[in-house]
Amino acid sequence: MTSHPATLGVILAGGLARRMGGGDKPLLRLGSQSLLAHVAQRLAPQCESLILNANGDPSRFAMWDMPVVQDSVAGHPGPLAGILSALDWAASEKPSIAWVLSVPGDTPFIPLDLVMRLHEAREKARARLACAESGAHRHFTTGLWPVDLRHDMRRALTSGDIHRVEDWMSSHGFTTAAWPTEPFDPFFNINTPDELIAAQAIAEQQATLPQPGLGAAAETGERDD
């Protein structure tokens, strides 16, 4: 059992994927399974449960054993809307859970200690929020969010004052937990066809490395039926 507070994981898949030609980017294949499968498989052992933030017809994700939560703010205002929907869902459906961890659906190599290390960083810095960092980049959508800040987030989004995730985090104060970028960046995200090819090379490299904590009991992904 983990020692960090109970945390709900949300995989963000509400984007329009314009650079990939549209469609559901997390359903693209990387090796033998979808990007979404890779993300869920790595995140599930770290969280109490998982949900998926996606807009449109939820039936296209029917093969997945997780609730699909749509943006509650219209107009595709960005990932902050997906995070808000996850906070609202947690408050309604999982009231005992005070924290939500968000990850983009196109980051198939997220660390297996992501949730633990973000909580540790937050507690050490006495910060309300925490996000991941690798190299010189902060990954604001890979972050830890307290459910009790959802009302402030809604006000910021609906008033039009703030839309960028980093701006909202900065308004409340945040800290980071850093990971190395060698042998590969664990937060590599896939926005273009070329990046999908690059991800395949990373996946092949990763297959030769030990993966503690990612065994058969941790697998989460598409069902065969």
Order of alpha helices (4+ residues) and beta strands (2+ residues): beta-beta-beta-alpha-beta-beta-alpha-beta-alpha-beta-beta-alpha-alpha-beta-alpha
